[in-house]
Structures are given as C-alpha cells and as structure tokens.
Amino acid sequence: MAAALSETSAEFGGALGIAILGSIVTAVYRSVMASTTPIGVPSAAAEAARDTLGAATAIAASLPERTGAALLAAARDAFTDAVVLTATVSAALVIAAALVTAVGLRDVRSHASSTGEATP
C-alpha cells in the first residue's frame, strides 16, 4: 500500500506541477503578446496569435512579409520571456524546498548513528 501511495503522489505531483507551470507560461505569453502585437495585424488574427506560438506562426505566414515577420518576432520574444520567467519561478521553488528540507532535517540522525552502530 505504501508503494501505491508513493506512486500516486508522485504522479499527482508531476501532473499538478506541469499544470501550474504551463498556466504561468500561458498567462505570461498572453500578457506580453497583448502589449506587443504589431500594428497592422487584424484584430481577429492578433487575438488568435495571443493564444499560442503555433497560431502566431501560422498567422504570420498568411500576413504580408513585414507584418508577419514583426508578429513572429513578437511571439517568439513573448514565448521566450514566458519560459524564462517560469524557469526562474521553478528554480526559486526548488531552492526554497531544499532550504526547508535542510532546516527541517538538520537535527535528524540516522538510526545507526543514534544507536552507535557503524554505517557501511
């Protein structure tokens, strides 16, 4: 039962982490795209380009060359900003978890060292 609980917890934690980090990437991407969409992009196309990088790439291909290149550059920059921010948040969470673990376990000794047995 302990193994099943451990496996379920790991799967749930992984799925939850991916969902949270994916939501951060999406929110940042949409926010940056809302403020950096180039002039000349039709409003319906701009709205679709704010949804995903793939949509922005497809829309950029159907626009005039200069406008499409500007939209694609803005979308790539927005995606890069979103991924960098999410990676920074993830790194901060890992560091915080390591500090909490180190502080929480600093006075915990192994069973062998508390009983005086030699550890292999």
ZABAMAR-744103 format. One record per residue: residue in one letter; z, x, y of N, C-alpha, C, O in turn. Coordinates in steps of 0.05 Angstrom, whole numbers, padded with zeros to 5 digits, always signed. Example, Ala and Ser with C-alpha at 12.3 -4.5 7.8 and 13.67 -1.06 7.14 Angstrom:
// residues 2
A+00156+00264-00114+00156+00246-00090+00156+00264-00066+00169+00285-00066/S+00142+00257-00045+00143+00273-00021+00157+00258+00001+00161+00268+00023/
// end
This chain:
// residues 120
M+00000+00016-00024+00000+00000+00000+00000+00017+00025-00013+00010+00045/A+00014+00040+00024+00015+00057+00047-00012+00068+00054-00020+00071+00077/A-00028+00075+00033-00055+00086+00038-00073+00065+00050-00089+00071+00067/A-00070+00041+00041-00087+00019+00052-00080+00014+00081-00097+00009+00097/L-00054+00014+00087-00045+00010+00115-00055+00033+00132-00064+00028+00155/S-00054+00057+00122-00063+00080+00137-00093+00079+00142-00102+00084+00165/E-00108+00071+00122-00137+00069+00125-00145+00046+00144-00163+00050+00161/T-00131+00024+00143-00137+00002+00161-00130+00009+00189-00145+00003+00208/S-00108+00023+00193-00100+00031+00220-00121+00051+00232-00127+00049+00255/A-00130+00069+00216-00150+00089+00225-00176+00075+00233-00188+00081+00253/E-00185+00056+00216-00210+00042+00222-00207+00025+00247-00224+00025+00264/F-00184+00011+00250-00179-00006+00273-00178+00011+00298-00189+00004+00319/G-00163+00034+00297-00161+00051+00320-00187+00063+00328-00193+00065+00352/G-00204+00071+00309-00231+00081+00316-00248+00060+00329-00261+00066+00349/A-00248+00036+00318-00264+00014+00330-00254+00007+00358-00270+00002+00376/L-00228+00006+00361-00217-00001+00387-00223+00021+00407-00230+00015+00430/G-00221+00046+00399-00227+00068+00417-00256+00067+00426-00262+00071+00450/I-00274+00063+00407-00303+00061+00414-00308+00038+00433-00324+00041+00452/A-00296+00015+00428-00300-00008+00446-00289-00002+00474-00303-00009+00493/I-00266+00010+00476-00255+00015+00503-00272+00036+00518-00278+00032+00541/L-00278+00058+00504-00294+00078+00517-00322+00068+00524-00333+00075+00545/G-00334+00053+00507-00360+00040+00512-00359+00022+00536-00378+00020+00552/S-00337+00007+00539-00334-00011+00562-00332+00005+00588-00342-00003+00608/I-00318+00028+00587-00316+00045+00610-00344+00056+00618-00351+00055+00642/V-00359+00065+00599-00386+00076+00604-00403+00054+00617-00417+00058+00637/T-00402+00030+00606-00418+00008+00615-00410+00000+00644-00428-00004+00661/A-00384-00002+00649-00375-00010+00675-00383+00010+00697-00392+00003+00718/V-00379+00036+00691-00386+00057+00710-00417+00057+00714-00426+00059+00737/Y-00432+00055+00693-00462+00056+00695-00471+00033+00713-00487+00037+00732/R-00461+00009+00708-00469-00014+00724-00461-00012+00753-00476-00019+00771/S-00437-00001+00757-00427+00002+00785-00444+00022+00800-00452+00017+00823/V-00450+00045+00788-00466+00065+00801-00495+00055+00806-00506+00059+00827/M-00506+00042+00786-00533+00031+00789-00535+00010+00811-00555+00007+00824/A-00514-00006+00814-00514-00027+00835-00516-00014+00862-00528-00027+00880/S-00505+00009+00866-00506+00022+00892-00529+00042+00896-00533+00051+00919/T-00543+00049+00875-00563+00070+00877-00591+00061+00869-00609+00077+00867/T-00595+00035+00864-00622+00026+00856-00640+00030+00880-00634+00021+00902/P-00663+00043+00875-00681+00049+00897-00694+00025+00910-00696+00004+00898/I-00701+00027+00935-00715+00006+00950-00743+00003+00938-00755+00024+00931/G-00752-00021+00935-00779-00025+00925-00779-00035+00896-00800-00043+00885/V-00756-00035+00883-00754-00046+00856-00748-00076+00858-00729-00084+00872/P-00765-00092+00846-00760-00121+00847-00732-00128+00837-00721-00115+00820/S-00720-00149+00849-00692-00156+00843-00688-00162+00813-00667-00154+00802/A-00706-00175+00800-00703-00181+00772-00704-00155+00755-00689-00152+00736/A-00721-00137+00763-00723-00112+00749-00699-00095+00754-00689-00082+00736/A-00689-00095+00779-00665-00080+00785-00641-00090+00770-00624-00075+00760/E-00639-00117+00767-00617-00129+00752-00618-00120+00722-00598-00114+00710/A-00642-00120+00711-00645-00112+00683-00640-00082+00680-00628-00074+00660/A-00647-00066+00699-00643-00037+00698-00613-00031+00699-00605-00010+00689/R-00597-00048+00712-00568-00044+00713-00555-00048+00686-00532-00039+00682/D-00568-00062+00668-00556-00068+00642-00554-00044+00624-00533-00038+00613/T-00576-00030+00620-00577-00007+00602-00596+00014+00611-00614+00009+00627/L-00592+00038+00602-00610+00060+00608-00638+00055+00595-00658+00062+00607/G-00638+00043+00572-00663+00037+00558-00679+00017+00574-00704+00020+00576/A-00666-00003+00585-00681-00023+00602-00691-00010+00627-00714-00015+00635/A-00675+00008+00639-00684+00022+00663-00709+00039+00657-00727+00041+00673/T-00709+00052+00634-00732+00069+00626-00757+00052+00622-00778+00059+00631/A-00754+00029+00609-00777+00011+00604-00787+00000+00630-00811-00002+00634/I-00770-00008+00648-00778-00019+00674-00791+00002+00691-00811-00003+00705/A-00780+00027+00690-00791+00048+00706-00820+00054+00698-00837+00061+00715/A-00826+00051+00673-00854+00055+00663-00873+00034+00674-00897+00040+00676/S-00863+00011+00680-00881-00011+00690-00883-00012+00720-00899-00027+00731/L-00868+00005+00734-00869+00005+00764-00889+00026+00773-00897+00043+00758/P-00896+00025+00799-00912+00047+00810-00898+00074+00806-00874+00075+00804/E-00914+00095+00804-00904+00121+00796-00879+00131+00812-00859+00139+00800/R-00881+00130+00838-00859+00140+00855-00834+00122+00852-00812+00133+00850/T-00837+00096+00852-00815+00078+00850-00802+00081+00822-00778+00081+00819/G-00820+00082+00802-00810+00085+00774-00794+00111+00770-00774+00111+00757/A-00805+00133+00782-00791+00158+00779-00763+00158+00793-00744+00169+00783/A-00762+00144+00816-00737+00142+00831-00717+00125+00815-00693+00132+00814/L-00727+00103+00803-00709+00086+00787-00699+00101+00762-00675+00100+00756/L-00717+00116+00749-00709+00131+00726-00689+00153+00733-00670+00157+00718/A-00693+00166+00755-00674+00187+00763-00646+00175+00770-00626+00186+00762/A-00646+00152+00783-00621+00139+00790-00607+00130+00764-00582+00132+00762/A-00622+00119+00745-00610+00110+00720-00598+00134+00704-00576+00132+00693/R-00613+00155+00703-00603+00179+00688-00578+00190+00702-00559+00198+00688/D-00578+00191+00728-00554+00201+00742-00530+00182+00738-00508+00192+00734/A-00535+00156+00738-00514+00137+00734-00502+00140+00705-00478+00139+00701/F-00520+00143+00686-00511+00147+00658-00495+00172+00655-00474+00173+00642/T-00505+00194+00667-00491+00219+00666-00463+00217+00678-00443+00227+00667/D-00462+00205+00702-00436+00201+00715-00417+00185+00697-00393+00191+00695/A-00427+00164+00684-00411+00147+00667-00400+00162+00643-00377+00160+00636/V-00417+00178+00630-00409+00193+00607-00389+00215+00614-00369+00219+00600/V-00393+00229+00637-00375+00249+00646-00347+00237+00652-00327+00248+00644/L-00347+00215+00666-00321+00202+00672-00307+00193+00647-00283+00197+00644/T-00322+00182+00628-00310+00173+00603-00299+00197+00587-00278+00195+00574/A-00314+00219+00586-00304+00243+00572-00279+00254+00585-00261+00263+00571/T-00278+00252+00611-00254+00262+00626-00230+00244+00619-00208+00254+00614/V-00234+00218+00619-00213+00199+00611-00204+00205+00583-00180+00205+00577/S-00223+00209+00565-00216+00215+00537-00200+00240+00534-00180+00241+00519/A-00208+00261+00548-00194+00287+00547-00165+00283+00558-00146+00295+00547/A-00163+00268+00580-00136+00264+00591-00118+00249+00571-00094+00255+00569/L-00130+00229+00557-00114+00214+00537-00106+00232+00514-00083+00230+00504/V-00123+00250+00505-00117+00268+00483-00094+00287+00492-00076+00292+00477/I-00096+00298+00516-00075+00316+00527-00049+00301+00529-00028+00312+00522/A-00050+00276+00539-00025+00261+00541-00013+00255+00514+00011+00257+00510/A-00029+00249+00494-00019+00244+00467-00007+00269+00455+00013+00268+00441/A-00020+00292+00460-00009+00318+00450+00018+00324+00463+00036+00333+00449/L+00020+00319+00489+00046+00324+00502+00068+00305+00492+00090+00314+00487/V+00061+00280+00489+00081+00261+00478+00089+00269+00450+00113+00268+00443/T+00070+00278+00434+00077+00286+00406+00094+00311+00407+00114+00313+00392/A+00087+00331+00423+00102+00356+00425+00131+00351+00434+00150+00362+00424/V+00134+00334+00454+00161+00328+00465+00176+00311+00444+00200+00316+00440/G+00163+00292+00432+00177+00275+00412+00185+00290+00387+00205+00283+00374/L+00170+00311+00379+00176+00325+00354+00188+00352+00358+00191+00367+00339/R+00196+00359+00382+00206+00386+00387+00232+00392+00372+00237+00415+00365/D+00249+00372+00367+00274+00376+00354+00273+00368+00324+00294+00369+00311/V+00250+00361+00314+00248+00352+00286+00243+00377+00269+00225+00393+00275/R+00259+00380+00248+00256+00403+00230+00245+00392+00203+00249+00369+00196/S+00232+00410+00189+00223+00402+00163+00247+00399+00144+00268+00410+00149/H+00243+00385+00122+00265+00380+00103+00273+00407+00091+00297+00411+00087/A+00255+00425+00085+00261+00450+00073+00278+00468+00091+00297+00480+00082/S+00272+00468+00117+00287+00485+00135+00315+00474+00141+00333+00489+00147/S+00318+00448+00139+00345+00436+00143+00363+00440+00119+00387+00439+00122/T+00352+00443+00095+00368+00447+00071+00371+00476+00064+00385+00483+00045/G+00357+00494+00079+00360+00522+00074+00340+00533+00053+00342+00556+00046/E+00322+00517+00042+00303+00525+00022+00280+00541+00036+00274+00536+00059/A+00269+00560+00022+00247+00575+00032+00221+00558+00031+00217+00544+00011/T+00205+00561+00051+00180+00546+00051+00158+00565+00040+00157+00588+00048/P+00141+00555+00023+00120+00571+00012+00099+00579+00033+00080+00593+00026/
// end
